[in-house]
């Protein structure tokens, strides 16, 4: 499966199938959330939250690819990510794009 954030795949003639997406709502362990709140006092990267968002993006991408695969797609173009805070310590991440088949 080829994944790109452009509206084409170099050297390939493509046929559009449909929009595909993957989403997840991810949270951090309460203990890590408390430690992160202390970190905001002195500043710096909140590594636990960075890790949480990276993991959430990977899971959302995997779910998007699974949907594209179920449609018989060869790739997904125009991939985008969106995120929103659902509550303190939890975020929704969505990956979406256009599933395509090679001609």
PyMOL commands that set and color helices and strands:
alter all, ss='L'
color gray80, all
select helices_A, chain A and resi 30-42+47-70
alter helices_A, ss='H'
color red, helices_A
select strands_A, chain A and resi 2-3+14-27+75-87+90-102
alter strands_A, ss='S'
color yellow, strands_A
deselect
rebuild
show_as cartoon
